[in-house]
Amino acid sequence: MGLTIKREDFQIVFSRPKEVISGCILQYTIMPLAAYFLAVVMNLNTDIALGVILVGCCPGGTASNVIAYIAKGDVPLSVGMTITSVVKIVLLPVLAGIILNSLFHETIIKLGGILPLVSVVAIVTIIDGIVAVNAAKLMSCGLIVMLAVVLHNGIGMALGLGMARLMKVSYAKETSIAIEVAMQNSGLALALATANFAANPLATLPGAIFSVWHNVSGSIFASCRIKEVEEKQKLELKEHAIAK
């Protein structure tokens, strides 16, 4: 991600911070409230409800930045929203990428075609590990948790996109805001549940499932957005040809 960002990109983001601030506000209202709503409506047991709400209250996950990149969203905006909560994991690698982009710009352009593939392979590898570690818990009550996680993520994606459109931001920015709102730092939720709620072992399950699902849903969303962009470009070319 960092390799695709220029220094000027961050200057643009932080000179107009409306989208970063608005996106964070949306994330910390939509996702916690949606989690609580689902816990009540679905009558989830205490452990699972606790895990879902923990996921909802967590900041954006680092995987959202990769998905924003794949979806051709506004990567600096996505990174800017994530940095508000995660510095070491996001900021240092991104800064390293920006520096390399400045020093070896022509080489980076040549590598650009394979970078999305590297990102996808990394995400799939992470998902494999999460599923393997939590296989036993997934077998016990995975379906109800999966349903809650899918609904929670979907609500976040839909409301994030809808609110971004009401803000009348650019296509790339609304893509990034929707992704950032919907994709939580589920690894943090899992760690919090493990460290602070040892008496509620199933509280870790929503975080584990969300870690898998938000990458799947995010990839699907990215694919849909890319197709939408391509269709718009084709339509513009057609209209331009007709105009001639």
N, C-alpha and C positions, 0 to 999 in steps of 0.2 A: 504493500500500500504506500509506504513511504517513498518507494522508488518512482511512484507516479505523481507525487506531489512536489510542486515548486514552492519556494519561499513566498512568492507573491500570493499563492492560494490562501495561506493562513492570514496574510495581511488583509485580504478581502473579507474573510470570515470574521475576524475580530474587529474590523472597522465597521462592520454591520452585524452586531451580535444578536439581533432580534430573533433569528432562526434558532441559534444555539439555546438562548434563554427560553424561548417558547417551546422548543422541543423537550427540554428538561422538565418544564412545568407540566407538559402533557404526560410525559413518562411517569412522573411522580404523583399524578392524580389518576390517570386512566388505569394503569396497571394495578396499583394497590386496591382501588375501588372495585375493579373487575374481579380481582381475586377474592375479595370479601363477598361480593355478590354471588359468585359461583359456589363458594363454600356454604352459603346459606341456602341458596336455591337447590343445589344438588344434595344438601344434607350430608356433607362429607363428614367422616369420623374425625375426631380431634386431631390425630396425628397427621392425616392427609391434608386437612384444612390448614393446619399450621404450616406444612410444607408449601402449599399453594400460595398462601399469603406471604411467606418469606420470599418466594420467587417474585411475587408482585411488587414487593417493597425494595428489591435490589436494583442497583443502577444498571445501565446498559452493559451488555457483554461485548468483549473484544471481537467476537465472531461477526458482530453486526457490521464492523468496519470492512471486513472482507466481503460480506454479502453486498454492501453498498457499492464496493468497487466492482464486483461482478455485474451488478444491476445497472452500472453506468450512472450511479447517483453521485451526489456531491460528497466525495470522500473527505475533503478537509472539514466540511460541516459535520459529517459522521464522527470523525476522529475528535473534533472539537467538543462534541457532546459527550463522548466517552471519556475524554481526558478529565472532565469535571470530577470523575470518581476513581479512575484508574491511571496512575502516572507511570509507575515502573514498567508495567506490562505493555502499555501502549506508547507512551511518549518517547521513551528512549529508542525503541526500534524504528519508530516513524521518523524521528530526528536523524537517525543514522541513514535511513533511506533518502531523506531530503538532501543530506550532505553528499551522498553518493550520486544522486541525480544531478546535483550542481557540478560535481567534478567530472563525471563520466556520462554526460547526457546522451551522446550519440550511441554509446554501448547499451545504455538502458533502453533506448528506443528499440534497438534490435532484439532485446530480450523480452519486450513487452508482450509478445504473442504467447509465451509459455507461462507467464506469471499467473494468470487465472487458473491454469491447470495445476500449478504447484499449490495454490490456495485450496482448490477443491480436494486434492489428494490429502492435504494436511487435515482438512475438516473431517473427511471420511475416516482417517486414522484415529482422530480423537473420538469420534462417535463409536468406533469399534471398541476402544478401551473402556468407555463409559458403560456400554451395554454388557461387556464381559464382566466388569466388576459388580454390576448390580443385577445380574441374571436371576438370582434366587428371589429377590424382592419383586422383580418384574413379574415372575410367575404367580406370586401370591395374590396381588390385587392390582395388577398392572392396567387392566381395562378401564376401571373407573378413574384412575389417576390419569391415564392417557386421554380420556375424554375431557377431563377438567383442564388438562394442559393444552390440548388442541383448541378448546373454546377460549381459554384465556389468551393464548397467542393470537388467535383469529380476531378477537375483540380488539386487542391492542393494535393489530395491523390495520383493521378497518377504520377504527376511530382515529388512529394516528394519521392515516392517509386522508380521511375526511376533513380533519381539522387543519391539516397542512394545506389542503385545497382552499379552505375558507380563508386562510391567511394570504392566498394568492401569491405564493412563492413560485419559483421556477420548477420545471418538471424534475430536474435533478435533485433539488432541495426537498421537494415533497416526497421523493423516493427515499432519501436518506432519513428524513424525519419519521416516516412510517416504519422503516426498518429499525431505527433506534428505539422507538417507543415499544415495539413488539418484542424485540430480542433482549432478554434480561441476562444479567450475569448469574446464570443458574449455578455455576461452579461455586460462587460465593454463597448462594442460598444453601447448597449442599454442605459446604464447610460450616456455616453457621448452625445448621440443624444438627450436624455431627458433634460440634463442640459444645453446644448449649442445651440440647434437648436429647440427652442420652436415654432418657426414660420414654422417649417417643420415637422408636426406631424407624417407623414408616414416614416420618417427617422428611427424611432424606430422599424419598422416592420421587416426589414431584420435581425436585431439582435435577435428579438424574435423568428423568424422562424428558424434561424441558431441554436439557443439554443436547439431546438427540433431535427432538422434534423441531426446535427453532431453527436449526441448520437446514432441516428438510424443507420446512415451510418457507424459510428465507430464500432458499435456492429456487423453489417454485415461483415465489414472488418475483425474484430477480429475472427468471426466465420470461415471465409474463411481461415485465416492464421492458425488457430488451426487445421482445417481439412488437410491443406497442410502439417503441421508438422506431424500429425498422419500418413498420407499416406507415407511420407518419412521414418518414423520409421518402418512402416510395410514392405516397400520395402527393407530397410537395413537388417531387420530380415530375410526376404526371401532370400536375396542374401547371407547372412551369413550361413543360413541353407543349401543352394545349395553348397556353398563352402566347407562345412563339408562333 
